[in-house]
């Protein structure tokens, strides 16, 4: 699909929508906000106050206060979460880390369904494939969650909910924003970042539908950073197309049938590594994903099937030749909630997962018949919510892995709201099982003799709501033991199982204060320490704070501040000829601070909104990853129209 067609289509829809909005001037009804609930804790809606897990919910209202930001940028402000690459040029590969972990320890869900790239290094989902404008809300559940979600959910789960049909029979939305894309030293403020799209949706008594199309095109910054100020590297471009279609049918009050399909494509130019420009390298990724999710409610419970299949095609042109990757994944998760008593319910289920990949280049021919495995996991979770403040969540999962045999994981998660006080105490002990990815096993960098990683996580803390719930304070301490952690050797360029126990510990503190009906202040602090130095660029200290001001009924303002402390990294170089001995080097990347702000204005209530944003206002020239560029001061303008 031609990206210019999407941009032109969005422009015409915008022009028509503006005329329609000015003509109508109608105020659409706004749905009443329900009591805040979370899904990730038990796979079913549960009041947040009844959950004993540390769950950060980023609501639709929160996302509206961060217009023009990517999902990676939004997630990087959550306590305990580090998205390496989110401050680099748009399109750079991303590393998703929670609580000092690594990418293979984090599971990403979209609408409750696991998303993966079976040919990826860590079997993880590429967040670059997802447009923020298509997202309704996000839940970040930290701590081991393998009992409910299986292999990979060792340090946390990111559950992304996409937008769905509104209550109107016919509704729509169109948006467009344009911004700069420049490094701190370049100061080229021409338009280099374009994002546009539209969606249509509707609902009747028995049917609902949602369709969305988005495109993004960015240039202006080289991925690699010049080692000398006198060098000039060419800009690397990034483009993306996203399309989502959802269809739902509810024949009666008990049964609901939901279908989805989406197509995502990105093209990304990249360089040869740290301080190394390459004008020829590029990569493409295409994802096809379909799914079916029926739900049936009965007297004391509900049964759900989350099923999906996806195919990923990737091509990399690097050093003058192509590498082709193709992967296929199938997921089917059937689970049932049964309420024994009003305060006690049981979730039982079984999940099947299948992954396969192939890789072909001038140097590698890895067939899909070799690189594949599957898992069958029966599991159960018991949730007890008393009427005197005590809550308890306990679960057990049995993983039957085609390569790594049988493994048990479990979790114990009590919490207690102290009567007549605003304090809730939290604690949990969880185990996790992480199978090596197909890439880590079968690629030219892999080792088929890798062992699965096994983690244990202990956490304890409290939540407090003070001053008539205007102030919310949460503090959690965690300790994680990793056995047979999966590492990468910079000398042999092979994955290996780290001997002994690798320990990670930390403290997360989150603070929210509603000063009045118009002003809200949020802040969080994360301390993370690993017993062994990590190469994944996790900061020891990280601070985020933000101020949201609703100045008038139509005018709003938000400002954020982020501090990221020094980070340790390692890299390899080669000695002189004739031996070319590999030399391991280490470096401390200096801390940095970022200030961002945006202003939003409602031109026509419930119809037309505009915004202007500025990021890295102080124009700091900092390092996120050694040898790679970061964004300097940049600006963005945008508008959003509801039809």
DRENNUZA-662131 format. One record per residue (C-alpha): x, y, z; residue number from 1; residue in one letter. Coordinates in nm, 3 decimals, decimal comma. Each point is the difference from the previous one (the first is absolute). Example, Ala and Ser with C-alpha at 12.3 -4.5 7.8 and 13.67 -1.06 7.14 Angstrom:
2
> east;north;up;num;residuo
> 1,230;-0,450;0,780;1;a
> 0,137;0,344;-0,066;2;s
//
This chain:
643
> east;north;up;num;residuo
> 0,000;0,000;0,000;1;x
> 0,140;0,338;-0,101;2;x
> 0,062;0,217;0,307;3;x
> -0,085;0,312;-0,207;4;x
> -0,351;-0,137;-0,057;5;x
> -0,057;-0,023;0,375;6;x
> 0,126;0,356;0,056;7;x
> -0,213;0,145;-0,282;8;x
> -0,305;-0,200;0,112;9;x
> 0,040;0,124;0,356;10;x
> 0,034;0,357;-0,128;11;x
> -0,326;-0,019;-0,196;12;x
> -0,181;-0,158;0,293;13;x
> 0,139;0,276;0,222;14;x
> -0,133;0,274;-0,231;15;x
> -0,342;-0,161;-0,016;16;x
> -0,003;-0,067;0,372;17;x
> 0,087;0,361;0,082;18;x
> -0,291;0,118;-0,211;19;x
> -0,229;-0,255;0,159;20;x
> 0,111;0,093;0,352;21;x
> -0,054;0,373;-0,062;22;x
> -0,337;-0,064;-0,156;23;x
> -0,132;-0,229;0,265;24;x
> 0,158;0,133;0,317;25;x
> -0,167;-0,284;0,185;26;x
> 0,117;-0,117;0,339;27;x
> 0,020;-0,376;0,003;28;x
> -0,089;-0,186;0,318;29;x
> 0,299;-0,107;0,201;30;x
> -0,004;-0,344;0,159;31;x
> 0,007;0,003;0,378;32;x
> 0,326;-0,115;0,150;33;x
> -0,039;-0,331;0,178;34;x
> 0,178;-0,099;0,317;35;x
> 0,364;-0,063;-0,092;36;x
> 0,052;-0,368;-0,068;37;x
> 0,299;-0,205;-0,111;38;x
> 0,006;-0,311;-0,216;39;x
> 0,358;-0,127;0,013;40;x
> -0,012;-0,127;0,358;41;x
> -0,252;-0,280;-0,063;42;x
> -0,095;0,029;-0,373;43;x
> -0,339;0,133;0,113;44;x
> -0,111;0,346;0,108;45;x
> 0,090;0,060;0,364;46;x
> -0,027;0,324;0,200;47;x
> 0,353;0,138;0,032;48;x
> -0,041;0,028;0,376;49;x
> -0,050;-0,380;0,013;50;x
> 0,318;-0,077;-0,191;51;x
> 0,315;-0,092;0,188;52;x
> 0,232;0,054;-0,296;53;x
> 0,187;0,315;-0,100;54;x
> -0,198;0,111;-0,304;55;x
> 0,040;0,338;-0,168;56;x
> -0,295;0,087;-0,220;57;x
> 0,051;0,256;-0,275;58;x
> -0,353;0,108;-0,087;59;x
> -0,139;0,157;-0,316;60;x
> 0,002;0,334;0,183;61;x
> 0,369;-0,046;0,086;62;x
> 0,081;-0,066;-0,366;63;x
> -0,186;0,313;-0,105;64;x
> 0,233;0,200;0,223;65;x
> 0,303;-0,131;-0,195;66;x
> -0,097;0,078;-0,361;67;x
> 0,254;-0,079;-0,268;68;x
> 0,198;-0,242;0,217;69;x
> 0,072;-0,360;-0,094;70;x
> -0,097;-0,296;0,218;71;x
> 0,369;-0,041;0,087;72;x
> 0,020;0,360;0,125;73;x
> -0,313;-0,042;0,211;74;x
> 0,119;-0,328;0,153;75;x
> 0,343;0,143;0,083;76;x
> -0,162;0,228;0,260;77;x
> -0,140;-0,294;0,201;78;x
> 0,189;-0,088;0,319;79;x
> 0,223;-0,304;-0,052;80;x
> -0,025;0,010;-0,381;81;x
> 0,288;0,087;-0,233;82;x
> -0,050;0,016;-0,378;83;x
> 0,348;0,037;-0,144;84;x
> -0,009;0,171;-0,338;85;x
> -0,311;0,212;0,063;86;x
> 0,210;0,319;0,010;87;x
> 0,193;-0,086;-0,315;88;x
> -0,116;0,083;-0,350;89;x
> -0,348;-0,126;-0,082;90;x
> 0,027;-0,358;-0,126;91;x
> 0,301;-0,121;0,196;92;x
> -0,036;-0,352;0,139;93;x
> -0,136;-0,005;0,355;94;x
> 0,098;-0,191;0,313;95;x
> -0,285;-0,055;0,247;96;x
> 0,121;-0,058;0,357;97;x
> -0,191;-0,021;0,329;98;x
> 0,165;-0,002;0,342;99;x
> 0,351;-0,048;-0,133;100;x
> -0,099;-0,294;-0,215;101;x
> 0,041;-0,059;-0,371;102;x
> -0,232;-0,019;-0,298;103;x
> -0,065;-0,374;0,021;104;x
> -0,133;0,047;0,356;105;x
> -0,280;0,236;-0,106;106;x
> -0,325;-0,117;-0,162;107;x
> -0,207;0,238;-0,213;108;x
> -0,371;-0,057;-0,056;109;x
> -0,235;0,176;-0,241;110;x
> -0,364;-0,029;0,106;111;x
> 0,103;-0,281;0,235;112;x
> 0,170;-0,206;-0,274;113;x
> 0,379;-0,059;0,010;114;x
> 0,187;0,159;-0,292;115;x
> 0,340;-0,128;-0,106;116;x
> 0,246;-0,018;-0,284;117;x
> 0,123;-0,359;0,001;118;x
> 0,304;0,101;-0,206;119;x
> 0,093;0,283;0,237;120;x
> 0,298;-0,020;0,231;121;x
> -0,212;-0,039;0,314;122;x
> -0,335;-0,115;-0,147;123;x
> -0,130;0,346;0,090;124;x
> -0,234;0,240;-0,178;125;x
> 0,139;0,301;-0,189;126;x
> -0,174;0,306;0,147;127;x
> 0,092;0,198;-0,312;128;x
> -0,278;-0,189;-0,179;129;x
> -0,268;0,164;0,217;130;x
> -0,144;0,351;-0,049;131;x
> -0,084;0,184;0,324;132;x
> -0,310;0,151;-0,162;133;x
> -0,156;-0,349;-0,019;134;x
> 0,043;-0,068;0,374;135;x
> -0,279;0,047;0,256;136;x
> 0,186;-0,086;0,322;137;x
> 0,300;-0,190;0,139;138;x
> 0,051;-0,206;0,314;139;x
> 0,351;-0,067;0,126;140;x
> 0,008;-0,280;0,256;141;x
> 0,342;-0,039;0,158;142;x
> 0,139;-0,315;0,157;143;x
> -0,003;-0,364;-0,113;144;x
> -0,328;-0,097;-0,168;145;x
> 0,085;-0,336;-0,159;146;x
> -0,285;-0,169;0,189;147;x
> -0,260;0,178;-0,210;148;x
> 0,198;0,084;-0,313;149;x
> 0,270;-0,264;-0,041;150;x
> 0,358;0,020;-0,120;151;x
> 0,136;0,351;-0,035;152;x
> -0,206;0,174;0,269;153;x
> 0,287;0,006;0,251;154;x
> 0,044;0,370;0,083;155;x
> -0,329;0,138;-0,125;156;x
> -0,291;0,005;-0,243;157;x
> -0,096;0,293;-0,224;158;x
> -0,367;-0,038;-0,094;159;x
> -0,097;0,240;-0,280;160;x
> -0,368;0,052;-0,080;161;x
> -0,080;0,134;-0,346;162;x
> -0,286;0,237;-0,069;163;x
> -0,338;-0,153;-0,072;164;x
> -0,348;0,097;-0,112;165;x
> -0,171;0,292;0,172;166;x
> -0,368;-0,005;0,095;167;x
> -0,112;0,188;-0,310;168;x
> -0,136;-0,181;-0,304;169;x
> 0,258;0,181;-0,212;170;x
> 0,303;0,191;0,129;171;x
> 0,343;0,091;-0,121;172;x
> 0,326;0,170;0,079;173;x
> 0,271;0,159;-0,211;174;x
> 0,332;0,147;0,109;175;x
> 0,319;0,145;-0,138;176;x
> 0,316;0,135;0,158;177;x
> 0,324;0,138;-0,138;178;x
> 0,327;0,047;0,184;179;x
> 0,371;0,055;-0,020;180;x
> 0,262;-0,273;0,038;181;x
> 0,342;0,139;0,082;182;x
> 0,296;-0,070;0,224;183;x
> 0,116;0,256;0,258;184;x
> 0,296;0,120;-0,207;185;x
> -0,181;0,015;-0,335;186;x
> -0,290;0,235;0,081;187;x
> -0,182;-0,067;-0,326;188;x
> -0,360;0,091;0,081;189;x
> -0,153;-0,093;-0,334;190;x
> -0,294;-0,244;-0,005;191;x
> 0,143;-0,354;0,001;192;x
> -0,253;-0,202;0,204;193;x
> -0,348;-0,070;-0,137;194;x
> -0,274;-0,208;0,162;195;x
> -0,357;-0,027;-0,122;196;x
> -0,294;-0,237;0,001;197;x
> -0,371;-0,052;0,039;198;x
> -0,245;-0,250;0,145;199;x
> -0,367;-0,088;-0,034;200;x
> -0,209;-0,196;0,247;201;x
> -0,353;-0,068;0,110;202;x
> -0,226;-0,212;0,212;203;x
> -0,356;-0,133;-0,015;204;x
> -0,188;-0,238;0,228;205;x
> 0,188;-0,306;-0,124;206;x
> 0,282;0,121;-0,221;207;x
> 0,304;0,222;0,043;208;x
> 0,291;0,088;-0,225;209;x
> 0,323;0,199;0,005;210;x
> 0,245;0,073;-0,282;211;x
> 0,312;0,214;0,016;212;x
> 0,280;0,100;-0,236;213;x
> 0,319;0,182;0,100;214;x
> 0,322;0,102;-0,172;215;x
> 0,323;0,154;0,129;216;x
> 0,299;0,136;-0,191;217;x
> 0,310;0,141;0,169;218;x
> 0,346;0,111;-0,104;219;x
> 0,254;0,260;0,107;220;x
> 0,239;-0,186;0,232;221;x
> 0,271;-0,258;-0,060;222;x
> -0,035;-0,310;0,218;223;x
> 0,375;-0,005;0,068;224;x
> 0,162;0,301;0,162;225;x
> 0,317;0,145;-0,158;226;x
> 0,306;-0,045;0,221;227;x
> 0,129;0,341;-0,109;228;x
> -0,191;0,326;-0,034;229;x
> 0,154;0,046;-0,344;230;x
> -0,167;-0,317;-0,134;231;x
> -0,343;0,005;-0,165;232;x
> -0,208;-0,318;-0,014;233;x
> -0,300;-0,041;-0,230;234;x
> -0,348;0,001;0,155;235;x
> -0,173;-0,337;0,046;236;x
> -0,371;-0,012;-0,079;237;x
> -0,280;-0,199;0,161;238;x
> -0,349;-0,071;-0,137;239;x
> -0,291;-0,201;0,136;240;x
> -0,348;-0,110;-0,106;241;x
> -0,251;-0,136;0,254;242;x
> -0,347;-0,133;-0,071;243;x
> -0,239;-0,160;0,248;244;x
> -0,346;-0,146;-0,055;245;x
> -0,223;-0,125;0,283;246;x
> -0,344;-0,155;-0,023;247;x
> -0,227;-0,113;0,284;248;x
> -0,326;-0,191;0,011;249;x
> -0,209;-0,040;0,316;250;x
> -0,295;-0,231;-0,080;251;x
> -0,125;0,011;0,360;252;x
> 0,099;0,126;0,344;253;x
> 0,206;-0,310;0,072;254;x
> 0,208;-0,040;-0,316;255;x
> 0,240;0,243;-0,168;256;x
> 0,212;-0,076;-0,307;257;x
> 0,293;0,228;-0,085;258;x
> 0,225;-0,014;-0,305;259;x
> 0,302;0,208;-0,093;260;x
> 0,253;0,031;-0,281;261;x
> 0,290;0,236;-0,040;262;x
> 0,280;0,071;-0,242;263;x
> 0,313;0,193;0,096;264;x
> 0,300;0,092;-0,211;265;x
> 0,312;0,198;0,080;266;x
> 0,301;0,096;-0,209;267;x
> 0,301;0,119;0,191;268;x
> 0,341;0,120;-0,110;269;x
> 0,280;-0,078;0,243;270;x
> 0,376;0,036;0,034;271;x
> 0,286;-0,243;0,060;272;x
> 0,019;0,053;0,376;273;x
> 0,151;0,245;0,245;274;x
> 0,155;0,304;-0,173;275;x
> -0,026;-0,186;-0,335;276;x
> -0,208;0,150;-0,281;277;x
> -0,135;-0,211;-0,286;278;x
> -0,221;0,158;-0,268;279;x
> -0,109;-0,335;-0,147;280;x
> -0,131;-0,204;0,294;281;x
> -0,375;-0,042;0,043;282;x
> -0,250;-0,240;0,153;283;x
> -0,366;-0,079;-0,061;284;x
> -0,252;-0,178;0,224;285;x
> -0,350;-0,114;-0,093;286;x
> -0,240;-0,148;0,253;287;x
> -0,332;-0,172;-0,072;288;x
> -0,207;-0,081;0,308;289;x
> -0,350;-0,143;0,041;290;x
> -0,194;-0,112;0,304;291;x
> -0,330;-0,126;0,137;292;x
> -0,121;0,050;0,358;293;x
> -0,339;-0,143;0,101;294;x
> -0,133;0,062;0,352;295;x
> -0,288;-0,180;0,168;296;x
> -0,154;0,103;0,332;297;x
> -0,194;-0,239;0,217;298;x
> -0,157;0,019;0,344;299;x
> 0,315;-0,017;0,211;300;x
> 0,272;0,084;-0,246;301;x
> 0,137;0,060;-0,347;302;x
> 0,205;-0,198;-0,249;303;x
> 0,233;0,171;-0,249;304;x
> 0,214;-0,110;-0,293;305;x
> 0,279;0,231;-0,115;306;x
> 0,141;-0,134;-0,325;307;x
> 0,229;0,156;-0,256;308;x
> 0,242;-0,074;-0,280;309;x
> 0,265;0,225;-0,144;310;x
> 0,258;-0,010;-0,278;311;x
> 0,304;0,228;0,000;312;x
> 0,218;0,062;-0,306;313;x
> 0,324;0,194;0,052;314;x
> 0,278;0,089;-0,244;315;x
> 0,331;0,166;0,086;316;x
> 0,243;0,142;-0,252;317;x
> 0,330;0,030;0,184;318;x
> 0,360;0,012;-0,127;319;x
> -0,112;-0,050;-0,358;320;x
> -0,218;-0,311;0,038;321;x
> -0,348;-0,100;0,112;322;x
> -0,111;-0,207;0,299;323;x
> -0,360;-0,125;-0,001;324;x
> -0,191;-0,100;0,313;325;x
> -0,346;-0,151;0,009;326;x
> -0,189;-0,110;0,310;327;x
> -0,339;-0,138;0,091;328;x
> -0,169;-0,013;0,341;329;x
> -0,328;-0,152;0,114;330;x
> -0,159;0,064;0,340;331;x
> -0,317;-0,147;0,154;332;x
> -0,084;0,075;0,363;333;x
> -0,325;-0,146;0,135;334;x
> -0,088;0,106;0,355;335;x
> -0,300;-0,002;0,229;336;x
> -0,098;0,211;0,300;337;x
> -0,228;-0,167;0,253;338;x
> -0,132;0,185;0,305;339;x
> -0,030;-0,243;0,291;340;x
> -0,108;0,279;0,235;341;x
> -0,050;0,374;-0,056;342;x
> 0,346;0,056;0,146;343;x
> 0,172;-0,305;-0,150;344;x
> 0,058;-0,098;-0,362;345;x
> 0,226;-0,243;-0,184;346;x
> 0,160;0,045;-0,342;347;x
> 0,098;-0,322;-0,177;348;x
> 0,139;-0,023;-0,348;349;x
> 0,232;-0,157;-0,253;350;x
> 0,220;0,179;-0,253;351;x
> 0,159;-0,132;-0,318;352;x
> 0,283;0,186;-0,176;353;x
> 0,189;-0,090;-0,315;354;x
> 0,297;0,192;-0,145;355;x
> 0,217;-0,061;-0,305;356;x
> 0,252;0,205;-0,199;357;x
> 0,224;-0,020;-0,303;358;x
> 0,304;0,206;-0,101;359;x
> 0,168;0,008;-0,338;360;x
> 0,299;0,204;-0,120;361;x
> 0,324;-0,045;-0,192;362;x
> 0,149;-0,153;0,315;363;x
> -0,293;-0,164;0,182;364;x
> -0,276;-0,240;-0,099;365;x
> -0,211;-0,075;0,308;366;x
> -0,318;-0,192;-0,094;367;x
> -0,325;0,031;0,193;368;x
> -0,008;-0,378;0,043;369;x
> 0,295;0,034;0,241;370;x
> -0,075;0,326;0,181;371;x
> -0,332;-0,060;0,173;372;x
> -0,153;-0,096;0,334;373;x
> -0,336;-0,004;0,176;374;x
> -0,138;0,024;0,353;375;x
> -0,315;-0,131;0,167;376;x
> -0,073;0,160;0,339;377;x
> -0,290;-0,090;0,231;378;x
> -0,037;0,251;0,285;379;x
> -0,224;0,111;0,283;380;x
> -0,031;0,312;0,216;381;x
> -0,210;0,055;0,311;382;x
> -0,108;0,354;0,094;383;x
> -0,152;0,081;0,340;384;x
> -0,127;0,350;0,083;385;x
> -0,133;0,026;0,354;386;x
> -0,232;0,266;0,140;387;x
> 0,252;0,087;0,275;388;x
> 0,288;0,113;-0,222;389;x
> 0,193;-0,325;-0,055;390;x
> 0,061;-0,113;-0,359;391;x
> 0,188;-0,305;-0,119;392;x
> 0,106;-0,114;-0,346;393;x
> 0,174;-0,335;-0,047;394;x
> 0,074;-0,189;-0,318;395;x
> 0,175;-0,300;-0,151;396;x
> 0,108;-0,075;-0,359;397;x
> 0,147;-0,312;-0,159;398;x
> 0,194;0,064;-0,320;399;x
> 0,051;-0,289;-0,240;400;x
> 0,268;0,121;-0,241;401;x
> 0,088;-0,206;-0,309;402;x
> 0,374;0,069;0,048;403;x
> 0,045;0,076;0,370;404;x
> -0,236;-0,250;0,160;405;x
> -0,232;0,068;0,293;406;x
> 0,022;0,296;0,236;407;x
> -0,208;0,126;0,293;408;x
> -0,046;0,366;0,094;409;x
> -0,217;0,152;0,273;410;x
> -0,088;0,326;0,170;411;x
> -0,125;0,108;0,345;412;x
> -0,134;0,354;0,023;413;x
> -0,169;0,120;0,322;414;x
> -0,105;0,359;0,061;415;x
> -0,176;0,168;0,291;416;x
> -0,182;0,331;0,028;417;x
> 0,035;0,100;0,365;418;x
> -0,347;0,088;0,138;419;x
> -0,065;0,366;0,079;420;x
> 0,326;0,101;-0,169;421;x
> 0,083;0,101;-0,358;422;x
> 0,281;-0,259;-0,022;423;x
> 0,014;-0,325;-0,195;424;x
> 0,290;-0,241;0,052;425;x
> 0,125;-0,204;-0,297;426;x
> 0,222;-0,306;-0,027;427;x
> 0,067;-0,274;-0,252;428;x
> 0,230;-0,290;-0,072;429;x
> 0,010;-0,128;-0,358;430;x
> 0,203;-0,231;-0,217;431;x
> 0,047;0,021;-0,375;432;x
> 0,119;-0,219;-0,284;433;x
> 0,160;0,159;-0,310;434;x
> 0,082;-0,221;-0,296;435;x
> 0,279;0,119;-0,232;436;x
> -0,130;0,140;-0,327;437;x
> 0,036;-0,178;-0,332;438;x
> 0,259;0,261;-0,100;439;x
> 0,203;-0,063;0,316;440;x
> -0,011;-0,374;-0,068;441;x
> 0,033;-0,043;-0,376;442;x
> 0,146;0,317;-0,157;443;x
> 0,369;0,031;-0,084;444;x
> 0,035;0,176;0,338;445;x
> -0,200;-0,264;0,186;446;x
> 0,072;-0,309;0,205;447;x
> -0,240;-0,296;-0,006;448;x
> 0,130;-0,105;0,342;449;x
> -0,131;0,312;0,178;450;x
> -0,198;-0,064;0,316;451;x
> -0,329;0,172;0,079;452;x
> 0,028;0,286;0,246;453;x
> -0,181;-0,036;0,334;454;x
> -0,076;0,304;0,213;455;x
> -0,132;0,062;0,350;456;x
> -0,142;0,338;0,098;457;x
> -0,088;0,129;0,346;458;x
> -0,165;0,339;0,042;459;x
> -0,163;0,193;0,285;460;x
> -0,130;0,350;0,048;461;x
> -0,303;0,218;0,060;462;x
> -0,253;0,229;-0,162;463;x
> -0,152;0,296;0,181;464;x
> -0,281;0,238;-0,095;465;x
> 0,010;0,314;0,211;466;x
> -0,183;0,332;0,029;467;x
> -0,333;-0,129;-0,122;468;x
> 0,174;-0,202;-0,274;469;x
> 0,164;0,309;-0,148;470;x
> 0,346;-0,141;0,068;471;x
> 0,101;-0,352;-0,100;472;x
> 0,334;-0,145;0,107;473;x
> 0,135;-0,342;-0,097;474;x
> 0,336;-0,149;0,093;475;x
> 0,119;-0,350;-0,091;476;x
> 0,329;-0,180;0,063;477;x
> 0,091;-0,305;-0,209;478;x
> 0,268;-0,267;-0,011;479;x
> 0,044;-0,235;-0,297;480;x
> 0,227;-0,305;-0,032;481;x
> 0,081;-0,116;-0,352;482;x
> 0,138;-0,351;-0,054;483;x
> 0,150;-0,088;-0,340;484;x
> -0,054;0,356;-0,120;485;x
> 0,050;0,033;-0,375;486;x
> 0,298;0,218;-0,093;487;x
> 0,192;0,095;-0,314;488;x
> 0,378;-0,046;-0,022;489;x
> 0,169;0,294;-0,173;490;x
> 0,309;-0,211;-0,076;491;x
> -0,158;-0,309;-0,156;492;x
> -0,315;0,183;-0,115;493;x
> -0,210;-0,283;0,139;494;x
> -0,287;-0,021;0,247;495;x
> 0,077;-0,191;0,318;496;x
> -0,150;-0,094;0,336;497;x
> 0,153;0,211;0,278;498;x
> 0,125;-0,224;0,280;499;x
> -0,116;0,058;0,355;500;x
> -0,275;0,229;0,124;501;x
> -0,041;0,351;-0,137;502;x
> -0,175;0,231;0,247;503;x
> -0,197;0,317;-0,073;504;x
> -0,155;0,219;0,266;505;x
> -0,165;0,337;0,013;506;x
> -0,258;0,240;0,136;507;x
> -0,280;0,174;-0,189;508;x
> -0,185;0,297;0,146;509;x
> -0,297;0,164;-0,173;510;x
> -0,173;0,320;0,107;511;x
> -0,314;0,172;-0,129;512;x
> -0,161;0,312;0,145;513;x
> -0,319;0,164;-0,124;514;x
> 0,058;0,356;0,122;515;x
> -0,346;0,106;-0,114;516;x
> -0,245;-0,073;-0,280;517;x
> 0,236;0,157;-0,254;518;x
> 0,353;-0,091;0,110;519;x
> 0,157;-0,344;0,044;520;x
> 0,359;-0,086;0,085;521;x
> 0,155;-0,344;-0,063;522;x
> 0,347;-0,125;0,086;523;x
> 0,189;-0,328;0,028;524;x
> 0,346;-0,115;0,098;525;x
> 0,165;-0,332;-0,086;526;x
> 0,310;-0,149;0,156;527;x
> 0,132;-0,312;-0,176;528;x
> 0,317;-0,189;0,078;529;x
> 0,135;-0,322;-0,145;530;x
> 0,257;-0,211;0,177;531;x
> 0,186;-0,044;-0,328;532;x
> 0,050;0,285;-0,243;533;x
> -0,256;-0,010;-0,276;534;x
> 0,054;0,091;-0,363;535;x
> -0,358;0,108;-0,054;536;x
> 0,052;0,363;0,103;537;x
> -0,227;-0,005;0,303;538;x
> 0,043;0,318;0,209;539;x
> 0,047;-0,042;0,374;540;x
> -0,212;0,308;0,070;541;x
> -0,286;0,139;-0,205;542;x
> -0,244;0,281;0,078;543;x
> -0,314;0,107;-0,186;544;x
> -0,232;0,281;0,097;545;x
> -0,281;0,176;-0,180;546;x
> -0,248;0,282;0,052;547;x
> -0,339;0,007;-0,174;548;x
> -0,197;0,326;0,008;549;x
> -0,353;0,048;-0,134;550;x
> 0,021;0,379;-0,027;551;x
> -0,350;0,048;-0,139;552;x
> -0,274;-0,225;-0,130;553;x
> 0,173;0,003;-0,339;554;x
> 0,369;0,067;0,074;555;x
> 0,236;-0,253;0,163;556;x
> 0,375;-0,016;0,060;557;x
> 0,237;-0,282;0,098;558;x
> 0,370;0,000;0,083;559;x
> 0,227;-0,295;0,085;560;x
> 0,351;-0,044;0,134;561;x
> 0,216;-0,313;-0,019;562;x
> 0,336;-0,077;0,159;563;x
> 0,196;-0,309;-0,105;564;x
> 0,317;-0,078;0,196;565;x
> 0,335;-0,131;-0,123;566;x
> -0,016;-0,334;-0,177;567;x
> 0,264;-0,269;-0,045;568;x
> 0,057;-0,155;-0,342;569;x
> 0,248;-0,235;-0,165;570;x
> 0,108;-0,034;-0,361;571;x
> 0,265;-0,186;-0,197;572;x
> 0,280;0,123;-0,226;573;x
> 0,279;-0,184;-0,181;574;x
> 0,376;0,014;0,053;575;x
> 0,262;0,041;-0,272;576;x
> 0,085;-0,250;-0,271;577;x
> 0,073;-0,279;-0,039;578;x
> -0,190;-0,131;0,306;579;x
> -0,285;0,252;0,009;580;x
> -0,057;-0,095;0,362;581;x
> -0,342;0,091;0,140;582;x
> 0,024;0,264;0,271;583;x
> -0,289;0,059;0,244;584;x
> -0,039;0,366;0,091;585;x
> -0,225;0,160;0,259;586;x
> -0,136;0,352;0,023;587;x
> -0,218;0,207;0,228;588;x
> -0,265;0,196;-0,188;589;x
> -0,066;0,331;0,173;590;x
> -0,335;0,083;0,156;591;x
> -0,244;0,226;-0,183;592;x
> -0,309;0,210;0,067;593;x
> -0,293;0,074;-0,230;594;x
> -0,278;0,259;0,018;595;x
> -0,305;-0,034;-0,225;596;x
> -0,325;0,196;-0,021;597;x
> -0,318;0,025;-0,203;598;x
> -0,304;0,224;-0,024;599;x
> -0,344;-0,121;-0,111;600;x
> -0,307;0,197;-0,105;601;x
> -0,357;-0,109;-0,071;602;x
> -0,116;0,203;-0,300;603;x
> -0,342;-0,168;-0,020;604;x
> -0,108;-0,200;0,303;605;x
> 0,003;-0,376;-0,060;606;x
> 0,089;0,069;-0,364;607;x
> 0,324;0,181;-0,075;608;x
> 0,318;0,007;0,213;609;x
> 0,342;0,143;-0,084;610;x
> 0,334;-0,028;0,176;611;x
> 0,357;0,125;-0,006;612;x
> 0,286;-0,179;0,174;613;x
> 0,370;0,046;0,064;614;x
> 0,240;-0,269;0,116;615;x
> 0,351;0,030;0,142;616;x
> -0,070;0,370;0,047;617;x
> 0,345;0,061;0,146;618;x
> 0,153;-0,154;-0,316;619;x
> 0,225;-0,239;0,193;620;x
> 0,251;-0,196;-0,206;621;x
> 0,006;-0,331;0,185;622;x
> 0,077;-0,369;-0,054;623;x
> -0,268;-0,268;0,028;624;x
> 0,202;-0,273;-0,172;625;x
> 0,370;0,030;-0,076;626;x
> 0,073;0,122;-0,353;627;x
> -0,361;0,074;-0,094;628;x
> -0,182;0,330;-0,049;629;x
> -0,265;0,144;0,229;630;x
> -0,265;0,260;-0,067;631;x
> 0,061;0,361;0,097;632;x
> -0,261;0,273;0,036;633;x
> -0,294;-0,087;-0,224;634;x
> -0,349;0,137;-0,057;635;x
> -0,326;-0,152;-0,117;636;x
> -0,343;0,135;-0,102;637;x
> -0,312;-0,210;-0,039;638;x
> -0,377;-0,014;-0,015;639;x
> -0,262;-0,262;0,075;640;x
> -0,359;-0,003;-0,123;641;x
> -0,284;-0,221;0,124;642;x
> -0,269;-0,057;-0,262;643;x
//
